[in-house]
Amino acid sequence: MSEFLQHIANTLILGGTYALLGIGLTLIFGIMKVVNFTHGELYTFGAYFVFLVVSVLGLNFLLAIPVAILAGLLLGGVIELLLLRPMRGADIDTTMLVMIGAMIVMQNSEQLVWGGVAKSVSTPFPETPLVIGPVSVSYLRVFVLAMALLLIAATYILINRTKLGKAVRATFQDRDTASLMGVNVQAIYTATFAIGSSLAAAAGALLGPAYVISPHMGDIASLKAFAIVILGGLGNITGATIGGFILALAEELGAGYVSSGYRDAMGFLIIIAVLLIKPTGLFARAERIG
């Protein structure tokens, strides 16, 4: 039982960051119909930005997290303006090739700047773990979970309680009608891509310091983000949140009770099962972001 409780604690921490990845991608995919292959690299960007702020510039770790999220927001906006806006109206194959090219450029740029050696980030949290009964967890991971839940809640409020969120939901439901009602669809596309990018950067900024940071860490993160979107249903933020925790649970139980070598495989077995049973996702809702 103590081992099971430890896996549940690990699931909560991983699930929060996975949910951020999934929410960011489902917003972009749902609104813009763009297969964002740069999502994993934005995750890596967030992790490296924290390393830059803390280890290179010597600034406070707690300051580095919001700065990395803001940097991800700005980079996402630049990608949308420079690469996606000129491609508006192009066929999906062309857009996919452009995004794959952007992914390759970003990954190689990271390797050129930072090298291929993995980096680690020092944090202000004590190395002694927090022990609650049979469960032991580091203070850093508790911080990661708290920040992830805070960002998830902030995203819900943004989408469901603000004017911008209302415009995003209107664009998702019917782009042409939203445009006729005065919504600046082009601006909504840019804002959506920027917000989704900032959530990916947030996940990297939070999870990167808990492990090590490398130029290829975004590869598996990107695959997991797509898996979460498939689990939760296209355009469903609640589904992406739940899907992130489901994927984390599958990985933890698979690693704990089958083999650590099958950690990633267990999650994707669930994806295959979902596609066979309910291709629209476990929590799909018609024509709605939220």
C-alpha positions as CSV (number, residue, x, y, z in Angstrom):
1,M,0.0,0.0,0.0
2,S,2.8,2.4,0.8
3,E,4.3,1.8,-2.6
4,F,0.9,2.5,-4.3
5,L,0.5,5.8,-2.3
6,Q,4.0,6.8,-3.5
7,H,3.0,6.2,-7.1
8,I,-0.2,8.3,-6.6
9,A,1.9,11.2,-5.2
10,N,4.2,11.0,-8.2
11,T,1.1,10.8,-10.5
12,L,-0.2,14.1,-9.1
13,I,3.1,15.9,-9.7
14,L,3.6,14.6,-13.2
15,G,-0.1,14.9,-14.1
16,G,-0.1,18.6,-13.4
17,T,2.7,19.4,-15.8
18,Y,1.3,16.9,-18.4
19,A,-2.1,18.8,-18.1
20,L,-0.3,22.1,-18.9
21,L,1.2,20.5,-22.0
22,G,-2.2,19.1,-23.1
23,I,-4.2,22.3,-22.4
24,G,-1.7,24.3,-24.5
25,L,-1.9,22.0,-27.4
26,T,-5.6,21.5,-27.4
27,L,-6.2,25.3,-27.5
28,I,-3.9,25.6,-30.5
29,F,-5.2,22.5,-32.3
30,G,-8.8,23.3,-31.5
31,I,-8.9,26.9,-32.5
32,M,-6.4,27.1,-35.3
33,K,-6.5,23.5,-36.7
34,V,-2.7,23.6,-36.7
35,V,-0.6,20.5,-35.8
36,N,1.9,22.3,-33.6
37,F,5.1,20.3,-33.9
38,T,7.0,23.0,-32.0
39,H,5.1,22.3,-28.8
40,G,7.8,20.0,-27.4
41,E,10.5,22.6,-28.3
42,L,8.6,25.3,-26.4
43,Y,8.6,22.9,-23.5
44,T,12.4,22.6,-23.8
45,F,12.7,26.4,-24.3
46,G,11.0,27.0,-20.9
47,A,13.4,24.6,-19.2
48,Y,16.5,26.2,-20.7
49,F,15.2,29.7,-19.9
50,V,15.0,28.8,-16.2
51,F,18.6,27.5,-16.5
52,L,19.6,30.8,-18.1
53,V,18.0,32.9,-15.5
54,V,19.2,30.9,-12.5
55,S,22.5,29.4,-13.4
56,V,23.9,31.9,-16.0
57,L,22.4,35.2,-14.8
58,G,22.3,34.1,-11.1
59,L,18.8,35.4,-10.4
60,N,16.2,33.9,-8.1
61,F,14.6,30.6,-9.0
62,L,11.1,31.8,-8.0
63,L,11.5,34.7,-10.4
64,A,12.7,32.5,-13.2
65,I,9.4,30.6,-13.5
66,P,7.1,33.6,-14.4
67,V,9.9,35.0,-16.6
68,A,10.2,31.7,-18.5
69,I,6.4,31.6,-19.0
70,L,6.4,35.2,-20.3
71,A,9.3,34.3,-22.7
72,G,7.3,31.4,-24.0
73,L,4.3,33.7,-24.5
74,L,6.4,36.1,-26.6
75,L,8.1,33.3,-28.6
76,G,4.8,31.7,-29.4
77,G,3.4,35.1,-30.6
78,V,6.5,35.5,-32.8
79,I,6.1,32.0,-34.3
80,E,2.5,32.7,-35.1
81,L,3.1,36.1,-36.7
82,L,6.2,35.1,-38.7
83,L,5.3,31.5,-39.7
84,L,1.6,30.8,-39.4
85,R,0.0,34.0,-40.3
86,P,1.5,34.1,-43.8
87,M,0.4,30.5,-44.3
88,R,-3.2,31.2,-43.4
89,G,-5.4,29.5,-46.0
90,A,-2.6,27.1,-47.1
91,D,-3.3,23.3,-47.1
92,I,-2.6,21.4,-43.9
93,D,0.4,19.5,-45.5
94,T,2.2,22.7,-46.2
95,T,1.6,24.1,-42.7
96,M,2.7,20.8,-41.2
97,L,6.0,21.0,-43.1
98,V,6.6,24.6,-42.0
99,M,6.0,23.6,-38.3
100,I,8.3,20.5,-38.7
101,G,11.0,22.8,-40.1
102,A,10.5,25.2,-37.2
103,M,10.8,22.3,-34.7
104,I,14.1,21.2,-36.3
105,V,15.5,24.7,-36.3
106,M,14.6,25.3,-32.6
107,Q,16.0,22.0,-31.5
108,N,19.3,22.5,-33.3
109,S,19.5,26.0,-32.1
110,E,19.2,24.8,-28.5
111,Q,21.9,22.3,-29.1
112,L,24.2,24.9,-30.7
113,V,23.7,27.4,-27.9
114,W,23.7,25.0,-24.9
115,G,25.6,22.0,-26.2
116,G,24.6,18.3,-26.0
117,V,25.5,17.9,-22.3
118,A,22.5,17.7,-19.9
119,K,22.1,20.7,-17.6
120,S,20.8,20.9,-14.0
121,V,19.3,23.8,-12.1
122,S,19.9,24.6,-8.5
123,T,16.8,25.5,-6.5
124,P,16.3,27.1,-3.1
125,F,14.3,24.1,-1.7
126,P,15.9,21.8,0.8
127,E,17.2,18.4,-0.4
128,T,15.6,16.6,2.6
129,P,12.2,15.3,1.4
130,L,8.8,16.0,2.9
131,V,7.6,12.8,4.5
132,I,3.8,12.3,5.1
133,G,3.2,8.9,6.4
134,P,4.5,6.3,3.9
135,V,4.9,9.0,1.2
136,S,8.1,10.8,0.6
137,V,8.3,13.7,-1.9
138,S,10.8,16.5,-2.4
139,Y,9.8,20.1,-1.7
140,L,10.6,21.1,-5.3
141,R,8.0,18.6,-6.5
142,V,5.4,20.0,-4.1
143,F,6.1,23.4,-5.5
144,V,5.8,22.0,-9.1
145,L,2.4,20.6,-8.3
146,A,1.2,23.8,-6.6
147,M,2.3,26.0,-9.6
148,A,0.8,23.6,-12.1
149,L,-2.6,23.6,-10.4
150,L,-2.4,27.4,-10.1
151,L,-1.7,27.8,-13.8
152,I,-4.5,25.3,-14.8
153,A,-7.0,27.3,-12.7
154,A,-5.8,30.6,-14.2
155,T,-6.3,29.1,-17.7
156,Y,-9.8,28.1,-16.8
157,I,-10.6,31.6,-15.5
158,L,-9.1,33.1,-18.7
159,I,-11.1,31.0,-21.0
160,N,-14.4,31.0,-19.2
161,R,-14.5,34.3,-17.3
162,T,-12.9,36.9,-19.5
163,K,-13.7,38.8,-22.7
164,L,-10.7,37.3,-24.4
165,G,-11.9,33.8,-23.4
166,K,-15.3,34.5,-24.8
167,A,-13.8,35.5,-28.1
168,V,-11.6,32.4,-28.1
169,R,-14.7,30.2,-27.5
170,A,-16.7,32.0,-30.2
171,T,-13.9,31.5,-32.7
172,F,-13.7,27.8,-31.9
173,Q,-17.4,27.4,-32.4
174,D,-17.8,29.4,-35.6
175,R,-14.9,31.5,-37.0
176,D,-17.0,33.3,-39.7
177,T,-19.8,34.2,-37.3
178,A,-17.4,35.4,-34.7
179,S,-15.7,37.6,-37.3
180,L,-19.1,39.1,-38.3
181,M,-19.8,39.9,-34.6
182,G,-16.6,42.0,-34.4
183,V,-14.1,39.5,-33.2
184,N,-10.6,40.0,-34.6
185,V,-10.0,36.4,-35.6
186,Q,-6.4,37.1,-36.6
187,A,-5.6,38.5,-33.2
188,I,-7.4,35.6,-31.5
189,Y,-5.2,33.1,-33.4
190,T,-2.0,35.0,-32.3
191,A,-3.2,35.1,-28.7
192,T,-4.2,31.5,-28.7
193,F,-0.9,30.3,-30.0
194,A,1.0,32.5,-27.6
195,I,-1.1,31.2,-24.6
196,G,-0.7,27.6,-25.7
197,S,3.1,28.2,-26.1
198,S,3.4,29.8,-22.6
199,L,1.7,26.7,-21.0
200,A,4.2,24.4,-22.8
201,A,7.1,26.7,-21.6
202,A,5.6,26.6,-18.1
203,A,5.6,22.8,-18.1
204,G,9.2,22.8,-19.1
205,A,10.1,25.5,-16.6
206,L,8.5,23.5,-13.8
207,L,9.6,19.9,-14.7
208,G,13.0,20.7,-16.1
209,P,14.6,21.5,-12.8
210,A,13.2,18.4,-11.2
211,Y,15.2,16.3,-13.7
212,V,17.9,17.3,-16.1
213,I,17.6,19.6,-19.2
214,S,18.7,18.5,-22.7
215,P,18.0,19.6,-26.3
216,H,16.0,16.5,-27.0
217,M,13.8,16.5,-23.9
218,G,11.0,18.0,-26.0
219,D,10.7,15.0,-28.3
220,I,8.8,12.7,-25.8
221,A,7.0,15.7,-24.3
222,S,5.5,16.5,-27.7
223,L,4.3,13.0,-28.2
224,K,2.7,13.0,-24.7
225,A,1.0,16.3,-25.4
226,F,-0.6,14.8,-28.6
227,A,-1.6,11.7,-26.6
228,I,-3.3,13.8,-23.9
229,V,-5.3,15.7,-26.6
230,I,-6.4,12.4,-28.0
231,L,-7.4,11.2,-24.6
232,G,-9.3,14.3,-23.6
233,G,-10.9,15.2,-26.9
234,L,-10.2,18.0,-29.3
235,G,-10.8,21.5,-27.8
236,N,-11.7,20.2,-24.4
237,I,-9.6,21.9,-21.6
238,T,-11.2,19.8,-18.9
239,G,-10.5,16.6,-20.9
240,A,-6.9,17.7,-21.5
241,T,-6.5,18.2,-17.7
242,I,-8.0,14.8,-16.8
243,G,-6.1,13.2,-19.7
244,G,-2.8,14.5,-18.3
245,F,-3.4,12.8,-15.0
246,I,-4.6,9.6,-16.6
247,L,-1.4,9.4,-18.7
248,A,0.7,10.1,-15.6
249,L,-1.1,7.4,-13.7
250,A,-0.6,4.9,-16.5
251,E,3.1,5.7,-16.6
252,E,3.6,5.5,-12.9
253,L,1.7,2.2,-12.4
254,G,3.4,0.8,-15.5
255,A,6.8,1.7,-14.3
256,G,6.1,0.5,-10.8
257,Y,4.4,-2.8,-11.4
258,V,5.5,-3.8,-14.9
259,S,8.9,-2.3,-15.7
260,S,10.5,1.1,-15.7
261,G,11.5,0.5,-19.3
262,Y,7.8,0.4,-20.3
263,R,6.9,3.7,-18.6
264,D,6.2,5.5,-21.9
265,A,4.8,2.5,-23.6
266,M,2.0,2.0,-21.0
267,G,0.6,5.4,-21.7
268,F,0.5,4.9,-25.5
269,L,-1.2,1.6,-25.1
270,I,-4.1,3.5,-23.5
271,I,-4.1,5.9,-26.4
272,I,-4.5,3.0,-28.9
273,A,-7.3,1.6,-26.8
274,V,-9.1,5.0,-26.7
275,L,-8.7,5.4,-30.5
276,L,-10.3,1.9,-31.0
277,I,-13.1,2.4,-28.6
278,K,-13.9,6.2,-28.8
279,P,-11.9,8.0,-31.5
280,T,-13.2,11.4,-30.5
281,G,-11.6,11.1,-27.0
282,L,-13.0,10.1,-23.6
283,F,-14.3,13.6,-22.8
284,A,-15.1,15.0,-26.2
285,R,-17.9,17.7,-26.3
286,A,-19.3,19.0,-29.5
287,E,-18.2,22.5,-30.6
288,R,-16.9,23.8,-27.3
289,I,-13.7,25.1,-25.8
290,G,-13.7,25.0,-22.0
